Amino acid sequence: MFTRRQVLQSSAAGFGWLAFSALHAQWTAKRSHGAEPTKYRSPLAPKPQHFAAKAKRVIFFFMAGGPSHLDTFDWKPELAKRGPGGRSQHLAPVFGFQPSGKSGLPIADVFPHLAKHADHLCLLNGVHTAVAGHQQATVAVHTGNPSFVRPSFGSWITYGLGSQADDLPGFVTLNPLGDQGGAQNYGSAFLPAAFQGTRLGTGSRGVPNIENRHLAGNDQRKQLDFVEQANRRLLEQDPNDPALQGLIESYELAYKMQTSVPATLDLERESAATHSLYGLDDAATSAFGTQCLTARRLAEKGVRFIQLTSQGWDHHNNLRESLGRNATSIDKPIAGLIADLAQRGMLDETLLVWGGEFGRTARDDKGDGNGRGHANKGYTMWMCGGGVKGGLRYGATDELGEVAVDGRMGTHDLHATILHLLGLNHEELTYRYAGRDFRLTDTAGEAAKGIVA
């Protein structure tokens, strides 16, 4: 059993910080003394889109390390004819590929569960990025810029749309990286702190001991009302003070989350069949399965952007064994999430995005016939649900899978496409800072409308 302080520090990076990152409560009237409050709109109140949206929310599966597209979702017959040895030193795919679904999408046979959902998947085989170093590429895919501190794209989405969650943060990141950019990958940078991601661990099921043991519910409510009254007197002097607004709202959200967080994260409330669907009953899949089932519960509560992280995809050697283990760990959980969202009527309004910071080379990296180097000029990500065409292979790399040659999608194009599916024009989603209007896609980016259903 954890102490309350330990839970708050380790599971949610501090309860006050978690609450402050959301700034959720929507106050319109004072509860005591009859004084008229200063009225304002919560920064996370739902906002209108620029145009009709295909998706309401995003679940981003980040595969840290750079998964090999050539051994997963980008079948290259020409590469399969080659192997290590000789002057080329090319490495054939280490797994077989099978045409899957009615669409016949080529998917590596190490993903038997995902292959059953091939007709929901949109493979983006022409993705590329500007850098081939892990940290720079990781920061780039999360923020749009490999060099400067910029808001994460989850923060931009929450800024643009607000959230539908009433008692949870609008942006939650599960088990994020501690390095390769760390908190920068889910930070809000110059955007208000309301839009940053809330870091949440999934090492235990549910979060115990976050209730206030010192005050009964009614007494705690009275205490919060008293503190709010004092803060609102200050707010009346400066109605546009975002820090004070955030302080008032963070206290209220913290009060609500004493109930909402344990209830949302308690996966024991799910049936044995659901646990099996996500692979929670198997040691090989339980860790990522826990993330996926948690993501579904957060999505049901209205959280706008949810990120899941799987580590260990940097396969310079031991490719077949390590990649096989990684693929197994995510295959059944993600397939389970797709099936669960579909049967709940949520898949069409939830955009799933899968991928890493880059892909892997067609060449044998270490000369042992079992590893690949970093490849940023062409690799694969995929999308599912949320208004994208299923059973589609969009874009292509060259015959050996080294360079994107068709349907090219750079980082800004990827982000523009995600925003488009959410009903946001990437050129109009701006924030004034340091004397100019910033946007997620900087001065570039084009939405790939060819994938839109």
C-alpha positions in Angstrom: 0.0 0.0 0.0 1.4 3.4 -1.0 1.2 6.6 1.1 -0.8 9.4 -0.4 2.3 11.4 -1.0 4.0 8.6 -2.9 1.1 8.0 -5.1 0.8 11.7 -6.0 4.5 12.0 -6.7 5.1 8.8 -8.7 1.8 8.1 -10.4 0.8 11.5 -11.5 3.8 13.8 -11.1 2.2 15.4 -8.1 -1.5 15.8 -7.6 -1.5 19.6 -7.6 0.6 19.7 -10.8 -1.7 17.1 -12.5 -4.7 19.2 -11.5 -3.1 22.5 -12.6 -2.3 21.0 -16.0 -5.9 20.6 -16.7 -7.6 23.7 -15.4 -11.0 22.2 -15.9 -13.7 23.4 -13.6 -16.2 25.8 -15.2 -17.3 28.2 -12.5 -20.1 30.6 -13.1 -21.5 31.3 -9.6 -20.2 31.7 -6.1 -21.5 29.3 -3.5 -21.3 31.6 -0.5 -21.7 35.2 0.7 -23.9 36.1 -2.2 -21.2 37.9 -4.1 -21.3 37.9 -7.9 -18.2 36.1 -9.3 -16.0 37.1 -12.1 -17.2 35.1 -15.1 -14.8 33.5 -17.6 -14.6 30.6 -19.9 -12.5 27.6 -18.9 -9.5 27.3 -21.2 -10.4 23.6 -21.7 -14.0 24.2 -22.4 -14.9 22.6 -25.8 -14.2 24.9 -28.8 -15.7 24.9 -32.3 -13.7 23.4 -35.1 -12.8 25.3 -38.3 -14.9 22.9 -40.3 -16.7 19.6 -39.8 -14.5 17.1 -38.0 -14.0 13.4 -38.8 -12.6 12.6 -35.4 -13.2 13.9 -31.8 -10.0 12.6 -30.2 -6.6 11.1 -30.8 -4.8 8.1 -29.4 -1.2 8.1 -30.4 0.9 4.9 -30.1 4.6 6.0 -30.0 7.1 3.3 -30.7 10.3 4.7 -29.2 13.5 3.8 -31.0 12.4 3.7 -34.6 10.5 0.5 -35.7 11.7 -1.1 -38.9 9.1 -0.4 -41.6 10.7 -3.0 -43.8 9.9 -5.8 -41.3 6.4 -4.6 -40.3 4.2 -2.7 -42.8 6.3 -1.9 -45.9 6.6 -5.0 -48.0 9.5 -4.8 -50.5 9.7 -7.8 -52.9 13.0 -6.6 -54.3 14.6 -6.4 -50.9 13.4 -9.9 -50.1 15.5 -11.2 -53.0 18.6 -9.8 -51.4 20.5 -10.6 -48.3 23.8 -9.9 -46.4 27.0 -10.6 -48.1 28.5 -9.2 -51.3 28.9 -5.5 -52.0 25.4 -4.4 -51.4 25.0 -5.7 -47.8 21.2 -5.4 -48.0 19.2 -7.3 -45.5 16.0 -9.1 -46.5 12.9 -8.7 -44.3 13.3 -11.0 -41.3 9.5 -11.8 -41.2 7.2 -13.0 -44.0 4.4 -10.7 -45.1 0.8 -11.8 -45.9 -2.0 -10.0 -47.8 -4.5 -9.2 -45.1 -8.2 -8.5 -45.1 -10.4 -7.9 -48.2 -8.0 -5.0 -49.1 -5.0 -7.3 -49.2 -2.8 -4.9 -47.2 0.7 -6.5 -46.8 1.3 -6.9 -43.1 4.2 -8.8 -41.5 3.1 -12.2 -40.0 4.4 -11.1 -36.6 1.1 -9.0 -36.3 -1.5 -11.8 -36.6 -4.1 -9.9 -34.5 -3.6 -6.5 -36.2 -3.8 -8.2 -39.6 -7.4 -9.1 -38.8 -8.2 -5.3 -38.8 -6.3 -4.6 -42.0 -9.4 -3.1 -43.6 -9.5 -0.5 -40.9 -5.8 0.5 -41.3 -4.4 3.2 -43.5 -0.6 2.5 -44.0 1.4 5.7 -44.6 4.4 4.3 -46.5 5.8 7.6 -47.6 6.6 9.3 -44.2 10.0 11.0 -43.8 11.6 13.3 -41.3 14.6 15.8 -41.5 16.9 14.2 -38.9 18.2 10.7 -38.1 19.2 11.1 -34.4 16.9 9.7 -31.8 16.4 12.8 -29.6 16.0 15.3 -32.5 13.6 13.0 -34.4 11.6 12.2 -31.3 11.2 15.9 -30.4 10.3 16.6 -34.0 7.5 14.1 -34.3 6.1 15.4 -31.0 6.5 19.1 -31.5 7.2 19.7 -35.2 10.7 21.1 -34.5 13.8 19.1 -33.7 15.8 22.0 -32.3 13.7 24.6 -30.4 11.3 24.2 -27.5 7.9 24.2 -29.0 4.5 23.0 -27.8 3.7 19.3 -28.3 1.1 18.5 -30.9 -1.1 17.1 -28.1 -1.0 20.5 -26.5 -1.8 22.2 -29.8 -4.8 19.9 -30.3 -6.1 20.5 -26.7 -5.5 24.3 -27.2 -7.5 24.2 -30.5 -10.4 22.0 -29.4 -10.5 22.1 -25.6 -11.6 18.9 -23.9 -14.8 17.0 -23.3 -13.6 15.6 -20.0 -15.2 17.3 -16.9 -13.1 15.8 -14.2 -9.9 14.7 -15.9 -7.1 16.5 -17.8 -7.6 17.1 -21.5 -4.2 15.6 -22.5 -2.8 12.4 -20.8 0.4 10.7 -21.7 0.9 7.1 -20.4 4.4 6.0 -19.4 6.2 8.6 -21.6 10.0 8.7 -22.2 12.2 10.2 -19.5 14.9 11.0 -22.0 15.0 11.8 -25.8 13.4 15.2 -25.0 11.6 14.0 -21.9 8.8 16.4 -20.8 9.3 18.5 -23.9 7.5 15.8 -25.8 4.3 16.5 -23.9 4.9 20.0 -22.7 3.0 23.1 -23.7 6.0 25.4 -24.0 4.7 28.9 -24.6 1.0 27.8 -24.7 -0.8 28.2 -21.4 0.0 25.4 -18.9 -3.6 24.2 -19.2 -2.8 22.5 -22.4 0.3 20.5 -21.4 0.1 16.7 -21.1 -0.4 15.1 -17.7 2.1 12.3 -17.2 0.5 9.1 -15.8 2.1 5.8 -15.0 0.4 2.4 -15.3 2.5 0.3 -13.1 -0.4 -0.5 -10.8 -4.1 -0.9 -11.5 -6.0 2.1 -10.2 -4.6 4.9 -7.9 -5.3 4.2 -4.2 -5.2 6.6 -1.3 -5.8 9.9 -3.1 -8.8 10.8 -1.0 -8.5 13.5 1.7 -8.3 11.5 5.0 -8.3 14.6 7.2 -11.5 16.2 6.1 -14.9 14.7 5.4 -16.5 15.5 2.1 -18.7 18.3 3.3 -15.9 19.9 5.3 -13.5 19.7 2.4 -16.1 21.3 0.2 -16.5 24.2 2.7 -12.7 24.7 2.9 -12.5 24.8 -0.9 -15.4 27.3 -1.1 -13.6 29.5 1.5 -10.3 29.5 -0.5 -12.2 30.1 -3.7 -14.0 33.1 -2.2 -10.6 34.7 -1.3 -9.1 34.0 -4.7 -12.1 35.4 -6.5 -11.7 38.7 -4.7 -8.2 38.9 -6.2 -9.5 37.8 -9.6 -12.0 40.7 -9.6 -9.0 43.0 -9.5 -7.5 41.4 -12.6 -10.1 39.2 -14.4 -7.7 38.1 -17.1 -5.0 36.8 -14.8 -4.5 33.2 -16.2 -2.4 32.0 -13.2 -5.1 32.9 -10.7 -7.8 31.5 -12.9 -5.8 28.3 -13.1 -5.3 28.2 -9.4 -9.0 28.4 -8.7 -9.8 25.7 -11.2 -7.0 23.4 -10.2 -8.4 23.2 -6.6 -11.8 22.2 -7.9 -10.4 19.7 -10.4 -8.3 18.1 -7.7 -11.4 17.8 -5.6 -13.2 16.0 -8.4 -10.3 13.8 -9.3 -10.3 12.2 -5.9 -13.2 10.2 -7.2 -12.6 10.3 -11.0 -9.0 9.1 -11.1 -9.3 5.9 -9.1 -12.6 5.0 -10.8 -11.1 5.6 -14.3 -7.9 3.8 -13.7 -9.3 0.8 -11.9 -9.2 -1.8 -14.6 -10.5 -4.4 -12.2 -13.9 -3.0 -13.0 -13.6 -4.5 -16.5 -14.7 -8.1 -17.2 -12.4 -11.1 -17.6 -13.4 -11.2 -21.3 -12.2 -7.6 -21.7 -8.9 -8.3 -19.9 -8.4 -11.2 -22.3 -9.2 -9.1 -25.3 -6.4 -6.6 -24.4 -4.0 -9.4 -23.4 -3.9 -8.5 -19.7 -3.9 -12.2 -18.9 -0.6 -12.8 -20.7 2.8 -11.6 -19.4 3.9 -10.8 -22.9 1.1 -8.4 -23.6 -0.1 -7.2 -20.2 2.0 -4.1 -19.9 0.9 -2.5 -23.2 -2.5 -4.0 -22.8 -2.9 -2.0 -19.6 -2.0 1.1 -21.5 -4.5 0.4 -24.2 -7.4 -0.4 -21.9 -6.6 2.7 -19.8 -6.7 4.7 -23.0 -10.1 3.4 -23.9 -11.4 4.4 -20.4 -9.8 7.9 -20.7 -11.4 8.3 -24.2 -14.8 7.4 -22.8 -14.4 10.1 -20.2 -13.8 12.7 -22.9 -10.0 13.1 -22.8 -9.0 14.8 -26.0 -5.5 13.5 -26.6 -4.0 10.2 -25.2 -0.5 9.0 -25.8 0.9 5.5 -25.2 4.5 4.7 -25.4 6.3 1.4 -26.2 10.1 1.4 -25.8 13.0 -0.7 -27.2 12.5 -0.4 -30.9 16.1 0.6 -31.7 17.2 -2.6 -33.4 20.8 -2.3 -34.6 21.2 -6.0 -33.8 19.2 -9.0 -32.6 16.6 -7.7 -35.0 14.4 -10.8 -35.5 14.2 -11.8 -31.8 13.9 -8.2 -30.4 11.5 -6.9 -33.0 9.4 -10.1 -32.7 9.2 -9.6 -29.0 8.2 -5.9 -29.4 5.6 -6.7 -32.0 4.0 -9.4 -29.9 3.8 -7.0 -26.9 1.6 -4.5 -28.8 -0.2 -6.7 -31.4 -3.0 -8.1 -29.4 -3.5 -5.0 -27.2 -3.9 -2.6 -30.1 -6.1 -5.1 -32.0 -8.2 -5.4 -28.8 -8.5 -1.6 -28.6 -9.6 -1.4 -32.2 -12.2 -4.1 -31.7 -13.4 -2.6 -28.4 -13.8 0.9 -29.9 -15.6 -0.5 -32.9 -18.1 -2.4 -30.8 -18.7 0.6 -28.6 -19.3 2.9 -31.7 -16.2 4.9 -30.9 -13.8 3.9 -33.6 -15.2 6.3 -36.3 -14.7 9.2 -34.0 -11.3 8.2 -32.5 -8.2 8.7 -34.6 -5.5 6.1 -33.9 -1.9 7.0 -35.0 1.0 4.5 -34.8 4.7 5.1 -35.4 8.1 6.0 -34.2 10.6 8.8 -34.8 11.9 7.2 -38.0 12.4 3.8 -39.6 15.3 1.5 -40.3 17.7 1.1 -43.2 17.6 -1.6 -45.9 21.2 -2.3 -45.3 22.7 -4.7 -42.7 23.9 -2.3 -39.9 26.5 -4.5 -38.1 27.4 -7.0 -40.7 25.9 -9.9 -38.8 22.7 -10.1 -40.9 20.5 -9.2 -38.0 20.2 -5.4 -37.5 19.4 -2.2 -39.2 20.5 1.4 -38.8 18.4 4.7 -38.6 16.4 5.6 -41.7 14.7 9.0 -41.8 14.2 9.5 -45.5 11.4 7.0 -45.8 9.5 4.9 -43.4 5.9 3.9 -42.3 3.3 5.1 -39.8 -0.3 4.1 -39.9 -3.7 5.6 -38.9 -7.0 3.9 -38.1 -10.5 5.1 -37.5 -11.3 8.8 -37.1 -12.3 9.4 -40.7 -9.4 7.8 -42.6 -9.8 5.3 -45.4 -9.3 1.8 -44.2 -7.5 -0.9 -46.2 -5.4 1.8 -48.0 -1.7 1.8 -48.7 -0.9 5.5 -49.1 2.5 6.6 -50.4 5.5 4.5 -51.1 9.3 4.2 -50.7 11.6 3.1 -53.5 12.0 -0.5 -54.4 14.4 -1.1 -51.5 12.5 1.0 -49.0 15.2 3.6 -48.5 13.6 6.8 -49.6 10.0 8.0 -49.8 9.1 8.6 -53.5 5.3 8.8 -53.6 2.7 10.3 -51.2 5.5 11.9 -49.3 4.5 13.0 -45.8 6.9 15.0 -43.8 6.4 15.9 -40.1 4.5 19.0 -40.8 2.3 17.2 -43.3 1.6 14.5 -40.7 0.6 17.1 -38.2 -1.5 19.0 -40.7 -3.3 15.8 -41.6 -4.1 14.9 -38.0 -5.4 18.5 -37.4 -7.5 18.3 -40.6 -9.2 15.1 -39.4 -10.0 16.9 -36.2 -11.6 19.8 -38.1 -8.7 22.2 -37.6 -7.0 24.2 -40.4 -3.3 24.0 -39.5 -2.7 27.4 -41.0 -5.4 29.0 -38.8 -4.4 27.3 -35.5 -2.0 29.9 -34.2 -0.8 31.4 -31.0 0.7 34.9 -30.5 4.1 34.7 -28.8 7.2 36.9 -28.8 5.7 39.2 -31.4 4.5 36.7 -34.0 2.0 34.0 -34.6 3.3 30.5 -34.1 1.7 27.3 -35.4 2.4 23.6 -35.0 3.4 23.3 -38.7 5.6 26.4 -38.8 5.4 27.7 -42.3 4.9 24.4 -44.1 2.6 21.4 -44.1 -0.2 20.0 -46.3 -2.9 17.7 -45.2 -3.0 14.4 -47.0 -6.7 14.7 -48.0 -6.3 11.5 -50.1 -6.6 9.4 -47.0 -9.8 11.0 -45.7 -12.9 8.9 -46.0 
